[in-house]
Amino acid sequence: MRACRRDLAIAYLSFAAATLAIGCGKAEQQDGRRASGIMTVLGLEYGDYLATHRNAPPAELAQFRTFIESRPQKMAEYRVASIDDLFTSPRDSQPIQVVCGVAKPVLDAGGFALAAYEATGVDGKRLVANIRGGVSELSAADFAQTFPNDVR
């Protein structure tokens, strides 16, 4: 199952890299694909964090980042060149918000815990990632309903 998740993340990132290298499509579409790939990796890594920490989310971002940095082989498998790239959305150039310090997980429509989301997003829509690597885009209203304490 992990190999399948890894392959999915590699496919997202490879597609995004290929699209950037070829230069086809709009810059916004390229940033969207790259952001989706980044969010997939963050979601999968967050799921692995929970699995290795008795389903307890990181208390703060530094704990999650340390976890990711301790797994360079995974980052190589995902073809992530820089850990810093994982924590900035190419769509809004803002830090990606990782769900930390929550007592009760925030769930998506499929019932999976949400791991990360864009700080601002584009055109009122933000990408969110769940712990299975699923990425979806939420409207401002849906985001406000899902994360009522984080609406900026």
CYANA upper distance limits for C-alpha pairs under 8 A (distance plus 0.5 A):
  1 MET  CA      5 ARG  CA      6.93
  2 ARG  CA      6 ARG  CA      6.54
  3 ALA  CA      7 ASP  CA      6.50
  4 CYS  CA      8 LEU  CA      6.68
  5 ARG  CA      9 ALA  CA      6.82
  5 ARG  CA     44 LEU  CA      7.91
  5 ARG  CA    132 ARG  CA      8.38
  5 ARG  CA    133 GLY  CA      7.98
  6 ARG  CA     10 ILE  CA      6.61
  6 ARG  CA     77 GLU  CA      7.65
  6 ARG  CA     78 TYR  CA      7.17
  7 ASP  CA     11 ALA  CA      6.49
  8 LEU  CA     12 TYR  CA      6.80
  9 ALA  CA     13 LEU  CA      6.70
  9 ALA  CA     37 GLY  CA      6.82
  9 ALA  CA     40 THR  CA      6.59
  9 ALA  CA     41 VAL  CA      6.43
  9 ALA  CA     78 TYR  CA      6.69
  9 ALA  CA    133 GLY  CA      8.26
 10 ILE  CA     14 SER  CA      6.27
 10 ILE  CA     77 GLU  CA      7.69
 10 ILE  CA     78 TYR  CA      5.54
 10 ILE  CA     79 ARG  CA      7.29
 11 ALA  CA     15 PHE  CA      6.42
 12 TYR  CA     16 ALA  CA      6.68
 12 TYR  CA     33 ARG  CA      7.91
 12 TYR  CA     34 ARG  CA      8.07
 12 TYR  CA     36 SER  CA      7.87
 12 TYR  CA     37 GLY  CA      5.32
 12 TYR  CA     40 THR  CA      8.45
 13 LEU  CA     17 ALA  CA      6.57
 13 LEU  CA     34 ARG  CA      7.01
 13 LEU  CA     37 GLY  CA      5.57
 13 LEU  CA     38 ILE  CA      7.82
 13 LEU  CA     78 TYR  CA      7.82
 13 LEU  CA     79 ARG  CA      7.77
 14 SER  CA     18 ALA  CA      6.49
 14 SER  CA     79 ARG  CA      8.47
 15 PHE  CA     19 THR  CA      6.54
 15 PHE  CA     33 ARG  CA      8.32
 16 ALA  CA     20 LEU  CA      6.73
 16 ALA  CA     30 GLN  CA      7.06
 16 ALA  CA     33 ARG  CA      5.97
 16 ALA  CA     34 ARG  CA      5.48
 16 ALA  CA     37 GLY  CA      7.78
 17 ALA  CA     21 ALA  CA      6.61
 17 ALA  CA     34 ARG  CA      7.96
 18 ALA  CA     22 ILE  CA      6.55
 19 THR  CA     23 GLY  CA      6.42
 19 THR  CA     24 CYS  CA      6.72
 19 THR  CA     25 GLY  CA      8.27
 19 THR  CA     30 GLN  CA      7.06
 20 LEU  CA     24 CYS  CA      7.83
 20 LEU  CA     30 GLN  CA      6.89
 25 GLY  CA     29 GLN  CA      7.02
 25 GLY  CA     30 GLN  CA      7.46
 26 LYS  CA     30 GLN  CA      6.90
 27 ALA  CA     31 ASP  CA      6.61
 28 GLU  CA     32 GLY  CA      6.57
 28 GLU  CA     91 ARG  CA      7.61
 29 GLN  CA     33 ARG  CA      6.73
 30 GLN  CA     34 ARG  CA      6.65
 31 ASP  CA     35 ALA  CA      6.37
 31 ASP  CA     90 PRO  CA      5.83
 31 ASP  CA     91 ARG  CA      5.81
 32 GLY  CA     36 SER  CA      6.57
 32 GLY  CA     90 PRO  CA      7.90
 32 GLY  CA     91 ARG  CA      6.54
 33 ARG  CA     37 GLY  CA      6.79
 34 ARG  CA     38 ILE  CA      6.73
 34 ARG  CA     90 PRO  CA      7.53
 35 ALA  CA     39 MET  CA      6.55
 35 ALA  CA     89 SER  CA      6.23
 35 ALA  CA     90 PRO  CA      6.28
 35 ALA  CA     91 ARG  CA      7.00
 36 SER  CA     40 THR  CA      6.61
 36 SER  CA    127 LEU  CA      7.95
 36 SER  CA    135 VAL  CA      6.93
 37 GLY  CA     41 VAL  CA      6.90
 38 ILE  CA     42 LEU  CA      6.78
 38 ILE  CA     85 ASP  CA      8.45
 38 ILE  CA     86 LEU  CA      6.19
 38 ILE  CA     89 SER  CA      8.32
 39 MET  CA     43 GLY  CA      6.53
 39 MET  CA     86 LEU  CA      8.25
 39 MET  CA    116 ALA  CA      7.66
 39 MET  CA    117 TYR  CA      8.28
 39 MET  CA    127 LEU  CA      8.25
 39 MET  CA    128 VAL  CA      7.67
 39 MET  CA    129 ALA  CA      6.08
 39 MET  CA    133 GLY  CA      7.81
 39 MET  CA    135 VAL  CA      7.14
 40 THR  CA     44 LEU  CA      6.70
 40 THR  CA    129 ALA  CA      6.81
 40 THR  CA    130 ASN  CA      8.46
 40 THR  CA    133 GLY  CA      4.81
 40 THR  CA    134 GLY  CA      6.71
 40 THR  CA    135 VAL  CA      6.79
 41 VAL  CA     45 GLU  CA      6.56
 41 VAL  CA     78 TYR  CA      7.87
 41 VAL  CA     86 LEU  CA      8.38
 41 VAL  CA    133 GLY  CA      7.01
 42 LEU  CA     46 TYR  CA      6.48
 42 LEU  CA     86 LEU  CA      7.53
 42 LEU  CA    115 ALA  CA      7.81
 42 LEU  CA    116 ALA  CA      7.57
 42 LEU  CA    129 ALA  CA      7.90
 42 LEU  CA    133 GLY  CA      7.92
 43 GLY  CA     47 GLY  CA      6.72
 43 GLY  CA    114 LEU  CA      8.15
 43 GLY  CA    115 ALA  CA      5.94
 43 GLY  CA    116 ALA  CA      7.25
 43 GLY  CA    129 ALA  CA      5.79
 43 GLY  CA    130 ASN  CA      5.68
 43 GLY  CA    131 ILE  CA      5.01
 43 GLY  CA    132 ARG  CA      6.67
 43 GLY  CA    133 GLY  CA      5.14
 43 GLY  CA    134 GLY  CA      7.75
 44 LEU  CA     48 ASP  CA      6.81
 44 LEU  CA    130 ASN  CA      8.23
 44 LEU  CA    131 ILE  CA      5.88
 44 LEU  CA    132 ARG  CA      6.02
 44 LEU  CA    133 GLY  CA      5.34
 45 GLU  CA     49 TYR  CA      6.58
 45 GLU  CA     68 ILE  CA      7.61
 45 GLU  CA    131 ILE  CA      8.08
 46 TYR  CA     50 LEU  CA      6.76
 46 TYR  CA     64 PHE  CA      8.10
 46 TYR  CA    115 ALA  CA      6.59
 46 TYR  CA    131 ILE  CA      6.36
 47 GLY  CA     51 ALA  CA      6.73
 47 GLY  CA    115 ALA  CA      8.32
 47 GLY  CA    131 ILE  CA      4.92
 47 GLY  CA    132 ARG  CA      7.01
 48 ASP  CA     52 THR  CA      6.73
 49 TYR  CA     53 HIS  CA      6.59
 49 TYR  CA     55 ASN  CA      8.35
 49 TYR  CA     57 PRO  CA      7.91
 49 TYR  CA     58 PRO  CA      8.41
 49 TYR  CA     64 PHE  CA      7.90
 49 TYR  CA     67 PHE  CA      7.69
 50 LEU  CA     54 ARG  CA      6.62
 50 LEU  CA     55 ASN  CA      4.73
 50 LEU  CA     56 ALA  CA      6.19
 50 LEU  CA     57 PRO  CA      6.42
 51 ALA  CA     55 ASN  CA      6.22
 53 HIS  CA     57 PRO  CA      8.06
 57 PRO  CA     99 VAL  CA      8.19
 57 PRO  CA    100 CYS  CA      6.51
 57 PRO  CA    101 GLY  CA      6.83
 57 PRO  CA    102 VAL  CA      7.41
 58 PRO  CA     63 GLN  CA      6.29
 58 PRO  CA     64 PHE  CA      6.28
 58 PRO  CA     99 VAL  CA      8.43
 58 PRO  CA    100 CYS  CA      5.67
 58 PRO  CA    101 GLY  CA      6.48
 59 ALA  CA     63 GLN  CA      7.42
 59 ALA  CA    100 CYS  CA      5.70
 59 ALA  CA    101 GLY  CA      4.59
 59 ALA  CA    102 VAL  CA      8.12
 60 GLU  CA     64 PHE  CA      7.53
 60 GLU  CA    100 CYS  CA      5.69
 60 GLU  CA    101 GLY  CA      6.62
 61 LEU  CA     65 ARG  CA      6.61
 61 LEU  CA     98 VAL  CA      7.18
 61 LEU  CA    100 CYS  CA      6.93
 62 ALA  CA     66 THR  CA      6.53
 63 GLN  CA     67 PHE  CA      6.77
 64 PHE  CA     68 ILE  CA      6.89
 65 ARG  CA     69 GLU  CA      6.60
 66 THR  CA     70 SER  CA      6.60
 67 PHE  CA     71 ARG  CA      7.39
 68 ILE  CA     72 PRO  CA      7.99
 68 ILE  CA     75 MET  CA      8.38
 68 ILE  CA     83 ILE  CA      8.36
 69 GLU  CA     83 ILE  CA      7.68
 71 ARG  CA     75 MET  CA      7.14
 72 PRO  CA     76 ALA  CA      6.65
 73 GLN  CA     77 GLU  CA      6.75
 74 LYS  CA     78 TYR  CA      6.74
 75 MET  CA     79 ARG  CA      6.46
 75 MET  CA     80 VAL  CA      5.65
 75 MET  CA     81 ALA  CA      8.03
 76 ALA  CA     80 VAL  CA      6.48
 76 ALA  CA     81 ALA  CA      7.95
 80 VAL  CA     85 ASP  CA      8.25
 80 VAL  CA     86 LEU  CA      8.32
 81 ALA  CA     85 ASP  CA      8.25
 82 SER  CA     86 LEU  CA      7.82
 83 ILE  CA     87 PHE  CA      7.75
 84 ASP  CA     88 THR  CA      7.48
 85 ASP  CA     89 SER  CA      8.46
 87 PHE  CA     95 PRO  CA      6.07
 87 PHE  CA     96 ILE  CA      5.62
 87 PHE  CA     97 GLN  CA      8.34
 88 THR  CA     93 SER  CA      6.54
 88 THR  CA     94 GLN  CA      6.05
 88 THR  CA     95 PRO  CA      4.86
 88 THR  CA     96 ILE  CA      5.77
 89 SER  CA     93 SER  CA      5.65
 89 SER  CA     94 GLN  CA      6.19
 89 SER  CA     95 PRO  CA      6.76
 89 SER  CA     96 ILE  CA      6.41
 89 SER  CA    118 GLU  CA      7.13
 90 PRO  CA     94 GLN  CA      8.27
 91 ARG  CA    121 GLY  CA      7.05
 91 ARG  CA    122 VAL  CA      7.16
 92 ASP  CA    118 GLU  CA      8.22
 92 ASP  CA    119 ALA  CA      8.34
 92 ASP  CA    120 THR  CA      6.76
 92 ASP  CA    121 GLY  CA      5.98
 92 ASP  CA    122 VAL  CA      6.92
 94 GLN  CA    118 GLU  CA      7.85
 94 GLN  CA    119 ALA  CA      6.63
 94 GLN  CA    120 THR  CA      7.53
 95 PRO  CA    118 GLU  CA      7.79
 95 PRO  CA    119 ALA  CA      6.99
 96 ILE  CA    116 ALA  CA      7.22
 96 ILE  CA    117 TYR  CA      6.38
 96 ILE  CA    118 GLU  CA      5.43
 96 ILE  CA    119 ALA  CA      6.35
 97 GLN  CA    116 ALA  CA      5.92
 97 GLN  CA    117 TYR  CA      5.78
 97 GLN  CA    118 GLU  CA      6.54
 97 GLN  CA    119 ALA  CA      6.52
 98 VAL  CA    115 ALA  CA      6.38
 98 VAL  CA    116 ALA  CA      4.76
 98 VAL  CA    117 TYR  CA      7.13
 99 VAL  CA    114 LEU  CA      7.78
 99 VAL  CA    115 ALA  CA      5.83
 99 VAL  CA    116 ALA  CA      6.16
105 PRO  CA    113 ALA  CA      6.13
105 PRO  CA    114 LEU  CA      7.65
106 VAL  CA    113 ALA  CA      5.99
106 VAL  CA    114 LEU  CA      6.17
106 VAL  CA    146 THR  CA      7.73
106 VAL  CA    147 PHE  CA      8.20
107 LEU  CA    111 GLY  CA      5.75
107 LEU  CA    112 PHE  CA      5.68
107 LEU  CA    113 ALA  CA      4.87
107 LEU  CA    114 LEU  CA      6.11
108 ASP  CA    112 PHE  CA      6.01
108 ASP  CA    113 ALA  CA      6.83
108 ASP  CA    114 LEU  CA      6.76
108 ASP  CA    130 ASN  CA      7.72
108 ASP  CA    146 THR  CA      8.47
112 PHE  CA    130 ASN  CA      6.57
112 PHE  CA    131 ILE  CA      7.05
112 PHE  CA    132 ARG  CA      7.88
113 ALA  CA    130 ASN  CA      6.08
113 ALA  CA    131 ILE  CA      6.37
114 LEU  CA    128 VAL  CA      7.60
114 LEU  CA    129 ALA  CA      6.31
114 LEU  CA    130 ASN  CA      4.60
114 LEU  CA    131 ILE  CA      6.61
115 ALA  CA    128 VAL  CA      8.07
115 ALA  CA    129 ALA  CA      6.15
115 ALA  CA    130 ASN  CA      5.62
115 ALA  CA    131 ILE  CA      6.28
116 ALA  CA    128 VAL  CA      6.19
116 ALA  CA    129 ALA  CA      5.83
116 ALA  CA    130 ASN  CA      7.64
117 TYR  CA    126 ARG  CA      7.27
117 TYR  CA    127 LEU  CA      6.15
117 TYR  CA    128 VAL  CA      4.69
117 TYR  CA    129 ALA  CA      6.82
118 GLU  CA    126 ARG  CA      5.95
118 GLU  CA    127 LEU  CA      6.13
118 GLU  CA    128 VAL  CA      7.12
119 ALA  CA    126 ARG  CA      8.02
120 THR  CA    124 GLY  CA      8.12
120 THR  CA    125 LYS  CA      8.39
120 THR  CA    126 ARG  CA      7.05
121 GLY  CA    125 LYS  CA      5.86
121 GLY  CA    126 ARG  CA      4.72
121 GLY  CA    127 LEU  CA      7.23
122 VAL  CA    126 ARG  CA      7.01
124 GLY  CA    139 SER  CA      6.60
124 GLY  CA    140 ALA  CA      5.84
125 LYS  CA    137 GLU  CA      6.65
125 LYS  CA    138 LEU  CA      5.87
125 LYS  CA    139 SER  CA      5.02
125 LYS  CA    140 ALA  CA      6.28
126 ARG  CA    137 GLU  CA      5.84
126 ARG  CA    138 LEU  CA      5.80
126 ARG  CA    139 SER  CA      7.18
126 ARG  CA    140 ALA  CA      8.00
126 ARG  CA    143 PHE  CA      7.99
127 LEU  CA    135 VAL  CA      7.10
127 LEU  CA    136 SER  CA      6.09
127 LEU  CA    137 GLU  CA      4.87
127 LEU  CA    138 LEU  CA      6.83
128 VAL  CA    135 VAL  CA      6.12
128 VAL  CA    136 SER  CA      6.02
128 VAL  CA    137 GLU  CA      6.69
128 VAL  CA    138 LEU  CA      7.71
129 ALA  CA    133 GLY  CA      6.67
129 ALA  CA    134 GLY  CA      6.05
129 ALA  CA    135 VAL  CA      4.97
129 ALA  CA    136 SER  CA      7.12
130 ASN  CA    134 GLY  CA      5.82
130 ASN  CA    135 VAL  CA      7.08
138 LEU  CA    142 ASP  CA      6.07
138 LEU  CA    143 PHE  CA      6.06
139 SER  CA    143 PHE  CA      6.48
140 ALA  CA    144 ALA  CA      6.60
141 ALA  CA    145 GLN  CA      6.78
142 ASP  CA    146 THR  CA      6.59
143 PHE  CA    147 PHE  CA      6.30
143 PHE  CA    148 PRO  CA      8.11
143 PHE  CA    151 VAL  CA      8.02
144 ALA  CA    148 PRO  CA      5.40
144 ALA  CA    149 ASN  CA      8.49
144 ALA  CA    150 ASP  CA      8.07
144 ALA  CA    151 VAL  CA      6.20
147 PHE  CA    151 VAL  CA      7.17
